[in-house]
Structures are given as structure tokens and as C-alpha cells.
């Protein structure tokens, strides 16, 4: 039995496609507004165990493993790879028009004219340019798309919010066809520019799109419940003490909730007897807080640690490694950016920013009608694993292959369930 990663749900958005891949999927089932565990303008996962088979819902609809986007701001504060704190944009989310069968239809957008993509500008997150960072991965995807389309790619790396805003404005003033941004910092500048430059298409990585946004703005996001699930499956497979830990942000943080629910379910599938403890630093981009919480978890016998992809998480992984625990990283390859934890790094669960950027640009160039927000999961090539940094137990490769095959086929999402009660944060 494979526990689905959890349902990313937002009754306000009832969102769009789950990637492109071989099966573009529009029927990601929403939760009704009155469902238990509903948190407005945030992201939650729900449920536990289900048989790995498609479960019919009303009419021809099917509960599939693609989820519903559920956050007004997917990324808060700065990441592990950038310097200044980034504001968290907020705003209403989209409720799409429903077709005759009750299936959400894609948000309208003007398709690209034939051979219309002449130029693509990637505006990185502030100060983010190193190998392994989201911006560097996105640049690879932009270059790939530009090569296939014969377009001119340009990379801009701002060093401040003023630089970032100016870069967005310059891109539209220069008549750029497609502008790609990374993270939430650019959200306001993009909305301001998009409203008066309908001929430019904007793709914002790791950002959902407000309902009031112009139709030429699109968010490219990732299924964090699936990422957490894979992390949990690996952690549950390698633990020796039978206890694994995770350092999250806060109990109410949307991203923490999704990663944590997936982490629990994946660990339980790998090892039904594993104990999962989620603790909270309650501060973002504070390495000292991360170190203190991770120290408490290791003291409580956790020998595998998962942490959020920010500076707090970096502190947590470094402390866990110093105490001889194994670590698992999220979003990008920590082995490229935190060299000191490499001896302790089991694996990184990767968001494929390159895949998301490339596929979105190519689909726009192909005149596809694009929704406001597109989520990339395992099936769409948006969530993968890095190379493993440690020897894995006998039989692990075959079991992991089965899990990945199941996720590729799209297991059903669970029905709504109450939001899990988070464990108290142990003291260091």
C-alpha cells in the first residue's frame, strides 16, 4: 500500500494544470470550502493511507496525485541562496470557470502568435547566481527553450529590490517576449508591468498568481507534498534509531505543513514503525534557531534530518551533521551549496526549475492556452532526486523505483481529513 503524498488544496483557487508532461491534467480535485483542515490563503495537505488505484469521484472526475495549489505566497523570506529578506506577496486566488461536467477550465490567455518568441529574459532572485541555485537551474531551462526557438536569452542578476524592479521594467521597455522571474520578490513589479504590456508573457517560478492578475502572468510551482513524501521514504529507509526529524518554520506555515505531511506518509510507507518528529524554529533565515532545534531533535534520537530550504534550514543541517546525523535537503542540491554537510547528505529532493521554465516557454510558443498557475510534480518531471551520497540498504533501489513508478502514474489523492496535530518543538 502506498500512502499518497497528501492533497494540496485551496477551495478558493480550485486550480489549473499539473504540469505538461505526457498527461496535462486539469482536473485536480478541489476541497469544498467547509472541508476540515481548510486554511484560507495557505497550503495544507490532508489524509493518510489509500489504495494505489484511481478512485472515481462525481461524474467522470478522478482523484489524481497532482493536488490543488493553496497558497497566496508560496515562498516567504529569502532562500538559502540569496542574501536580503524578500517580501511575501499576498492576494486573492483564482476560482476558474467550471465546464459542463464540473471540471475547472483553464484561465483564458492570449496565445502566442506563430514564431513570436524572439527574446527571453530571466531575472534571477536577488543576488542568486551560483551553481545549484534555483536561478541557475532556471537559466538552464531558459537557454534550452531559447535554443529550440531561435530566441535570444538574457540573464539579469539584481543585487537589490530597486535593481529587480528596474530589470522588469527594462525588459518590457525593450519589447521582450517572455520574462521569467524566480521567487516572490518580483511579484509586484511583474504585476505593474504586465498590466500595461499585454504582449509580454511573464512566468514566475515558485509563485502562485492572484485572481486580479493580468492574463499574461503565470505561476510555475511544485508539488511540495510529493517532495516531502520522497524525503520521508528515503529517511524511513535509512534510519537506524527508528526516529527521524524535520525542522520546519512554524506550525501554521503552509510549505512546512505540505512537506511535513508528505514526509510522514513517505516514512510510514518505508518503515511502518518509524517515529517522525517535526519541530519548529519559528524564525526564517536564522541559522542559530535551526541549529538549536536540530540539536534537540538529534538529542531525542533522530538520526536523519530534513530541513526547510532557507538559512534556518542550513543551520539545522549543519548542526545535525556535526552531531553525526544524516541529512536530506529540499528544493536544490545542497551538495553544491553547503559543501560542509556533503559527508552527511543522503540525497536532495529537487525542484526542477529548468524543466518548469523550459516547458512553460515552449508551450506558450506552441500557442497552447496556459492557465494562471501550473504545478509540476513527479509525473510532469518537476520533482526528482539527486544522486545519493551514501550507500543505501539492500533492496532500496527496487522499492524506490516502485514508488516513482506509482507517482508517475498518478495515485489518487486522499479525501479531506483534519489537519494533523504538530508535535511540540524539543529543546536543544
C-alpha positions in Angstrom: 0.0 0.0 0.0 1.4 3.4 -0.9 0.2 6.4 1.0 -0.4 9.3 -1.4 1.7 12.3 -0.5 -1.3 14.4 0.5 -3.6 16.9 -1.1 -2.5 20.4 -1.8 -5.9 22.1 -1.6 -7.3 25.6 -1.9 -11.1 26.0 -2.1 -10.7 29.5 -3.5 -8.4 28.6 -6.3 -9.6 25.1 -7.5 -6.6 25.4 -9.7 -5.4 24.5 -13.2 -2.9 22.2 -14.7 -0.4 19.9 -13.0 2.5 20.3 -15.4 2.6 19.4 -19.1 4.5 16.1 -19.5 2.7 13.2 -21.2 -0.6 14.0 -19.5 -1.5 17.6 -19.0 -4.1 17.4 -16.2 -6.8 20.0 -15.5 -9.0 18.0 -13.0 -7.0 18.4 -9.8 -9.9 17.9 -7.4 -10.6 20.8 -5.0 -11.8 20.6 -1.4 -15.1 22.2 -0.7 -14.8 25.3 1.5 -16.3 23.6 4.5 -13.8 20.7 4.5 -11.9 20.0 7.7 -8.4 21.4 7.7 -9.2 24.3 5.3 -7.0 27.3 5.9 -7.7 30.3 3.8 -4.9 31.6 1.6 -2.5 28.9 2.7 -1.5 25.4 1.7 -2.3 22.2 3.5 -2.1 18.5 2.9 -4.8 16.1 4.1 -5.3 12.5 4.7 -3.3 9.3 5.1 -3.5 5.9 3.5 -5.3 4.9 0.3 -5.1 2.0 -2.0 -3.0 2.8 -5.1 -5.8 2.9 -7.6 -7.8 5.6 -9.2 -10.9 6.4 -7.3 -13.9 7.8 -9.2 -15.5 10.9 -7.9 -18.6 12.6 -9.1 -19.2 12.1 -12.8 -16.1 11.3 -14.7 -13.8 13.1 -12.4 -10.9 11.2 -10.8 -8.8 12.0 -7.7 -5.3 12.1 -9.0 -1.9 12.8 -7.5 -1.4 16.3 -8.7 -3.1 18.3 -6.0 -4.5 21.8 -5.7 -2.5 24.9 -5.2 -3.2 26.5 -1.9 -1.1 29.4 -1.1 -1.2 33.1 -1.8 2.5 33.3 -1.4 4.4 30.1 -1.9 7.8 31.3 -0.8 8.4 33.5 2.2 11.6 35.4 3.1 14.8 34.8 1.3 16.1 31.3 0.4 19.2 29.5 1.3 20.8 31.0 -1.8 20.1 34.7 -1.6 21.0 37.5 0.8 18.3 40.1 1.6 14.9 39.1 3.0 12.2 39.0 0.4 8.6 40.3 1.0 5.8 37.8 0.8 3.1 39.0 -1.7 -0.4 38.2 -0.8 -3.7 38.5 -2.6 -6.8 36.6 -3.7 -6.6 33.4 -5.6 -8.4 32.3 -8.7 -11.6 30.4 -9.0 -11.8 29.1 -12.6 -14.9 28.7 -14.7 -16.4 25.3 -14.4 -17.2 23.2 -17.5 -20.4 21.2 -18.0 -19.0 18.2 -16.1 -17.9 20.5 -13.2 -14.2 20.2 -14.2 -12.3 23.5 -13.9 -11.4 25.0 -17.3 -8.1 26.8 -17.9 -7.9 30.5 -17.3 -8.1 32.4 -20.6 -4.9 33.9 -22.0 -3.9 35.3 -25.4 -1.9 32.5 -27.2 1.5 33.3 -28.7 1.5 34.1 -32.4 3.5 31.8 -34.6 7.3 32.3 -34.1 6.5 35.1 -31.7 9.1 34.3 -29.1 12.1 36.3 -30.1 13.6 37.2 -26.7 13.6 35.7 -23.2 14.8 37.5 -20.1 15.4 35.6 -16.9 15.6 37.9 -13.8 17.1 35.9 -11.0 16.3 36.1 -7.3 18.3 38.9 -5.7 22.0 38.1 -5.6 21.4 34.5 -6.7 23.7 33.2 -9.4 25.8 30.3 -8.0 25.7 26.7 -9.2 22.8 24.6 -7.8 20.6 27.7 -7.0 17.0 28.0 -8.4 18.0 30.9 -10.6 21.0 29.0 -12.1 18.7 26.0 -12.8 16.0 28.3 -14.3 18.7 29.8 -16.6 19.5 26.4 -18.0 15.8 25.9 -18.8 15.6 29.4 -20.4 18.7 28.7 -22.5 17.3 25.3 -23.6 14.0 26.9 -24.7 15.7 29.8 -26.5 17.9 27.3 -28.4 14.9 25.4 -29.6 13.0 28.5 -30.6 15.9 30.6 -32.0 15.2 33.2 -29.4 17.8 35.5 -27.6 18.2 34.7 -23.9 19.4 37.2 -21.4 20.2 36.7 -17.7 19.9 39.6 -15.2 21.0 39.2 -11.6 19.8 42.1 -9.5 21.5 43.0 -6.2 18.6 44.8 -4.6 14.9 45.3 -4.8 15.5 48.5 -6.7 17.6 46.7 -9.3 15.0 43.9 -9.6 12.1 46.4 -10.3 14.3 48.3 -12.8 15.2 45.0 -14.5 11.5 44.1 -15.0 10.7 47.5 -16.4 13.7 47.5 -18.8 12.7 44.0 -20.1 9.2 45.3 -21.1 10.5 48.6 -22.4 12.9 46.6 -24.7 9.9 44.6 -26.0 10.9 41.3 -24.5 8.6 38.5 -25.5 8.9 36.3 -22.3 10.1 37.4 -18.8 10.9 34.7 -16.2 11.4 35.6 -12.6 12.4 33.5 -9.6 10.7 33.7 -6.2 8.2 36.2 -4.7 10.4 39.3 -4.7 9.4 40.3 -8.3 5.7 39.8 -7.8 4.7 43.5 -7.5 7.0 44.6 -10.3 5.6 41.9 -12.6 2.0 42.8 -11.9 2.7 46.5 -12.5 4.5 45.8 -15.8 2.1 43.1 -17.1 -0.9 45.4 -16.8 0.4 47.8 -19.5 2.4 45.3 -21.6 0.0 42.6 -22.7 2.4 41.4 -25.5 4.9 40.2 -22.9 4.3 36.9 -21.1 5.5 36.5 -17.5 6.4 33.3 -15.8 7.0 33.4 -12.1 8.8 30.4 -10.5 7.7 29.4 -7.0 4.8 31.8 -7.0 1.1 31.5 -7.3 -0.9 34.1 -9.1 -3.6 36.4 -7.6 -7.0 36.4 -9.1 -6.7 40.1 -10.1 -3.5 39.4 -12.1 -3.5 40.1 -15.8 -3.9 37.0 -18.0 -0.3 37.3 -19.3 1.1 36.4 -15.8 1.6 32.7 -14.9 2.9 31.0 -11.8 5.1 27.9 -12.0 5.0 25.9 -8.8 5.9 22.4 -7.5 4.1 19.7 -5.5 5.8 20.0 -2.2 3.8 17.2 -0.7 5.3 14.8 -3.2 8.8 16.2 -2.4 8.2 15.6 1.3 6.9 12.1 0.5 10.1 11.2 -1.3 12.2 12.7 1.5 10.3 10.6 4.1 10.6 7.4 2.1 14.3 7.8 1.9 14.6 8.8 5.6 12.4 5.9 6.7 14.6 3.6 4.7 18.0 4.6 6.2 17.2 5.4 9.8 19.0 3.2 12.3 17.4 4.5 15.5 13.8 4.4 14.1 13.4 8.1 14.7 13.6 10.8 12.0 13.2 14.6 12.4 12.3 17.7 10.4 13.0 21.3 11.2 10.1 23.4 9.9 9.3 27.1 10.1 6.1 27.5 12.1 3.0 25.3 12.8 0.9 27.4 10.6 3.4 27.8 7.7 1.9 26.3 4.5 5.1 25.0 3.0 6.1 23.3 6.3 2.7 21.7 6.5 2.9 20.2 3.0 6.5 19.0 3.3 5.8 17.5 6.8 2.6 15.6 5.8 4.4 14.1 2.8 7.4 13.3 5.0 5.3 11.4 7.5 3.5 9.4 4.8 6.6 8.5 2.9 8.4 7.4 6.1 5.5 5.3 7.1 5.5 3.5 3.7 9.2 2.8 4.0 9.0 1.7 7.7 5.7 1.4 9.5 7.5 1.6 12.8 9.3 4.8 12.2 8.7 7.7 14.5 8.6 11.2 12.9 9.1 14.3 14.9 8.5 17.7 13.3 9.9 20.7 15.3 9.7 24.4 14.5 12.3 27.1 14.5 9.7 29.8 14.4 12.2 32.1 12.6 13.2 32.2 8.9 16.7 32.8 7.8 18.1 32.3 11.3 20.8 29.7 11.3 21.2 29.8 15.1 17.5 28.8 15.6 17.9 26.0 13.1 20.9 24.7 14.9 19.2 24.8 18.3 16.1 22.9 17.1 18.1 20.3 15.1 20.3 19.7 18.2 17.1 19.0 20.2 15.9 16.5 17.6 19.2 14.6 17.5 19.3 14.6 21.3 15.8 12.9 21.1 17.4 10.1 18.9 16.5 11.4 15.4 19.3 10.2 13.2 18.0 11.6 9.9 17.1 15.3 9.5 15.0 17.2 6.9 15.1 21.0 7.0 13.4 23.8 5.1 15.4 25.4 2.2 16.4 28.6 3.8 19.2 29.8 6.2 17.4 28.4 9.2 17.4 25.0 7.4 21.1 25.4 6.6 21.9 25.9 10.3 19.7 22.8 11.1 21.5 20.6 8.6 24.9 21.8 9.7 24.1 21.1 13.4 22.7 17.6 12.5 25.8 16.8 10.5 28.1 18.0 13.4 26.2 15.6 15.7 26.7 12.7 13.2 23.1 12.5 11.9 22.3 12.1 8.2 20.6 15.0 6.4 18.1 15.3 3.5 17.8 18.6 1.6 14.9 20.1 -0.2 14.5 22.1 -3.5 18.1 22.2 -4.8 21.2 20.1 -4.4 22.7 21.0 -1.1 25.8 19.2 -2.0 26.6 22.1 -4.4 25.9 25.0 -2.0 26.6 23.6 1.5 29.9 21.7 0.9 30.5 21.2 4.6 27.4 18.9 5.0 28.2 16.8 2.0 29.6 13.9 4.1 26.2 13.7 5.9 24.0 14.3 2.8 21.9 11.3 1.9 20.0 13.0 -1.0 18.4 16.2 -2.1 14.8 16.3 -3.3 15.0 18.6 -6.3 12.6 21.1 -7.8 13.4 21.1 -11.5 13.3 24.8 -12.1 14.9 24.2 -15.5 12.1 21.8 -16.6 9.4 24.2 -15.4 10.9 27.3 -17.2 11.6 25.4 -20.4 8.2 23.7 -20.7 6.2 26.8 -20.0 8.1 28.8 -22.6 7.8 26.1 -25.2 4.1 25.6 -24.6 3.5 29.3 -24.9 5.5 29.4 -28.2 3.3 26.4 -29.4 0.2 28.5 -28.9 -1.1 26.4 -26.0 -3.6 28.1 -23.8 -1.9 28.4 -20.4 -3.7 28.6 -17.0 -2.8 31.1 -14.4 -0.8 28.6 -12.3 0.9 25.4 -13.4 2.1 22.8 -10.8 5.0 20.5 -11.6 5.1 17.1 -9.9 6.9 13.8 -10.3 4.8 12.8 -13.3 5.5 16.2 -15.0 9.2 15.9 -14.4 9.2 18.7 -11.8 10.2 16.7 -8.7 13.3 14.4 -8.9 16.1 13.1 -6.6 19.8 14.0 -6.8 22.4 11.3 -6.8 22.6 9.5 -3.4 25.6 10.5 -1.3 25.6 7.4 0.9 25.2 3.6 0.3 21.6 2.6 0.5 20.1 -0.5 2.1 19.7 -3.7 0.2 16.5 -3.7 -1.9 16.1 0.0 -1.6 16.6 0.7 -5.3 13.8 -1.6 -6.3 11.4 -0.2 -3.7 12.2 3.4 -4.8 11.6 2.5 -8.4 8.2 1.2 -7.5 7.4 4.4 -5.6 8.5 6.6 -8.5 6.5 4.5 -11.0 3.4 4.9 -8.8 3.8 8.7 -8.7 4.4 8.8 -12.4 1.0 7.0 -12.9 -0.7 9.5 -10.6 -2.0 7.8 -7.4 -5.3 9.1 -6.0 -5.4 12.0 -3.6 -6.9 11.3 -0.2 -10.3 12.6 0.8 -10.2 15.6 3.2 -9.1 14.9 6.8 -8.4 17.1 9.8 -5.1 18.9 9.7 -2.6 16.8 11.7 -1.6 18.0 15.1 2.1 19.1 15.0 4.5 17.7 17.6 6.0 20.2 20.1 9.4 21.5 19.4 12.0 19.7 21.5 14.5 21.9 23.3 18.2 21.8 22.4 
